[in-house]
């Protein structure tokens, strides 16, 4: 066997990264040729196809590996990775992981994979499994990074998340995905300088990675204060819409579509703006905000252009990546066409003999001198592999700062937003107050209709009151004529005036022979009527006051009255002469 198993794994990965597919495959076939039953050879063949992302072939070789060594630790590790990446049967993956945990409870990979398959269903189990994986492999930067990202989801565990983030970066400061994830978390937490430092490092390591470039374009412009203000304002607007939406959604326990609630809240708040500021001023505010967005967008593009992100350069880079992918696929197709002797065991699972494997490999390599190939590749492969290890970026890890740079003060942003709000209040506040105090003018037609209706209602009410009080006076006069006033006085005369009626017989006789002529109702809205009674034979005039269905007072010239009552009598007579309504 050429070199150790670990060296061959590294060589396979190296050759595939360089596009030298045949050399990669040679590493596994060499082991199989020397020992057709070697589990190492099967693992290397699986690894070869795994690295090529050829799922069908990788799963075939993985099944063969498990057939000859179903409980081998390395076989189970690679099986979990292969089935998780290429197999749709989650149950099978879980079985492999649980088998690995049963046989090798101290294997950190199985704990980490168990955490991953439980991530969407059991967060407590996920965290517990990651803690165990980290205990078994405390310097594994992937585990530390994943665990830190999980902790960042819980706002109560931010300090613990920062601790594991620091451990992950100390273990491997050049893990590009960790750098990317931590940069995005810092950006979302508005720790812009930290985010810039992390994304710059990720960009240095993987300048052509699409995800890193995408997030770099979002984070890099935050070096400008104007753009940070734009982000803060956008966050404020999102909260203004998002918080009520989430509250209503939780209130109805998600029985109503979240999008429908969001749209409704936005429409209500938009209507509120129109109501507060008016249509014209609201459009002015929107116009200023759009201008603000356009300015920040142009500023952002300018900063990215200085950093090397040019539209033409982006298109050129994507075109180059596409061409490289097409070239690699064509090369791979050629290799697969040559690979006509794939060792598939459809009917029998017996391994190839050493002579059969050597004959097939000789045909594949177009050479009969296998020993010569072994000798010629032995020194070259090992030297290339060692050279790559020495120049690998991870062999000389960079140093990230032990303490993150101090963030820019948010006070300028807060002051600016407060100034904008105060300016809007100062500009529109007096207008809104004036509008609130100012009565809304009615249309002339509507005003006339309301006035006419009110007058009709008032007349109808007065007429009803007059008729009711008139009935009281008529009943009183009838009782006087019939001599039954003593029995009826308590029902038609107020209590404090009944004695006056009973004590003045001469006066009541004159009233009994009088007739009703006129009536006035001077107090708008009150049930008080004044009736003029006239006895023409005796030249007798009297005014009867009726309030709420009872006679409360009487005024006449020959009546023994006070000066105040005499004055009122004269005024009432004048009023009746001018405004009195004839009684029919």
Beta strands, then each sheet from edge to edge (+ up, - down):
strand 1: 515-520
strand 2: 528-535
strand 3: 540-547
strand 4: 550-556
strand 5: 581-582
sheet 1: 4+ 3- 2+ 1- 5+
end
